[in-house]
């Protein structure tokens, strides 16, 4: 017994070495986990930035198209007010419809390209 009446307890050397090794392994595993989590956060932030940039491009283009289409409609309405007869109204209408069909086809094609590019940029692996 020890001086205070209790036996002194000591951890056997082998058991202490095993516990220290387990602790060190747990510490390394935790450090790897934290590093991996930080890397994942970085990738997510980069992806979000790519997605935001793509969404901004799409929104900007959509607003540009809307402005152009509204302006074309206003111009068409103004030209109809100045039409002198039914044949001129029919001609103006035909020109407006054909112009809008061309414009909408171009806009759809451009928008498809922008959306595809934004999707590819968002899916690109970041190095």
C-alpha positions in Angstrom: 0.0 0.0 0.0 1.0 3.5 -0.5 1.6 6.1 2.1 -2.0 7.3 2.1 -3.3 3.8 2.6 -4.3 3.1 -1.0 -2.5 1.2 -3.6 -1.0 3.1 -6.4 -2.5 2.2 -9.8 -0.3 2.3 -12.8 -1.3 1.7 -16.4 0.8 -1.1 -17.8 3.3 0.1 -20.4 1.9 -2.0 -23.3 -1.6 -0.7 -22.6 -0.4 2.9 -22.3 1.4 2.5 -25.7 -1.7 1.1 -27.3 -3.9 3.9 -25.9 -1.4 6.5 -27.1 -1.3 4.9 -30.6 -5.1 4.8 -30.8 -5.3 8.4 -29.6 -2.7 9.5 -32.2 -4.6 7.6 -35.0 -7.9 9.2 -33.9 -6.2 12.7 -34.0 -4.8 12.1 -37.5 -8.2 10.8 -38.7 -9.9 13.9 -37.3 -7.4 16.2 -39.0 -8.0 14.4 -42.3 -11.7 14.8 -41.8 -11.5 18.5 -41.1 -9.2 19.0 -44.1 -11.6 17.1 -46.3 -14.6 19.1 -45.0 -12.8 22.4 -45.6 -11.9 21.3 -49.2 -15.5 20.3 -49.8 -16.7 23.7 -48.5 -14.3 25.4 -50.9 -15.6 23.3 -53.9 -19.2 24.1 -53.0 -18.4 27.8 -52.8 -16.7 27.7 -56.2 -19.6 25.8 -57.7 -22.1 28.3 -56.2 -20.0 31.1 -57.7 -20.2 29.4 -61.1 -23.9 28.8 -60.8 -24.5 32.4 -59.7 -22.4 33.7 -62.6 -24.4 31.5 -65.0 -27.7 32.6 -63.5 -26.6 36.2 -63.8 -25.7 35.8 -67.5 -29.1 34.1 -68.2 -31.0 36.8 -66.3 -29.1 39.6 -68.1 -29.8 38.1 -71.5 -33.5 37.4 -70.6 -33.9 41.1 -69.7 -32.2 42.2 -72.9 -34.6 40.0 -74.9 -37.6 41.2 -73.0 -36.6 44.8 -73.7 -36.0 44.1 -77.4 -39.4 42.3 -77.7 -41.3 45.0 -75.9 -39.7 47.7 -78.0 -40.5 45.8 -81.2 -44.2 45.5 -80.1 -44.3 49.2 -79.3 -42.8 50.0 -82.7 -45.4 47.7 -84.4 -48.3 49.3 -82.5 -47.0 52.8 -83.5 -46.7 51.8 -87.1 -50.3 50.4 -87.1 -51.5 53.8 -85.9 -50.0 55.4 -88.9 -51.3 52.8 -91.4 -53.4 54.3 -94.2 -55.4 51.2 -95.2 -56.1 47.5 -94.5 -53.4 46.3 -97.0 -50.8 48.3 -95.1 -52.0 46.9 -91.8 -51.7 43.4 -93.3 -48.2 44.1 -94.6 -47.1 45.6 -91.3 -48.5 42.6 -89.4 -46.8 40.1 -91.7 -43.5 42.0 -91.3 -43.9 42.1 -87.5 -44.8 38.4 -87.2 -41.9 37.3 -89.4 -39.4 39.6 -87.6 -40.6 38.3 -84.2 -40.3 34.7 -85.3 -36.7 35.3 -86.5 -35.9 37.1 -83.3 -37.4 34.5 -81.1 -35.6 31.7 -82.9 -32.3 33.6 -82.5 -33.0 34.3 -78.9 -33.9 30.7 -78.1 -30.7 29.5 -79.8 -28.6 32.0 -77.9 -30.4 31.2 -74.6 -29.8 27.5 -75.2 -26.1 28.2 -75.7 -25.9 30.3 -72.5 -27.7 27.7 -70.4 -25.5 24.9 -71.8 -22.4 26.9 -71.1 -23.6 27.8 -67.6 -24.4 24.1 -66.9 -21.0 22.9 -68.2 -19.2 25.6 -66.1 -21.1 24.6 -63.0 -20.3 20.9 -63.6 -16.6 21.4 -64.4 -14.3 19.9 -61.9 -12.4 22.6 -60.1 -8.7 22.0 -59.7 
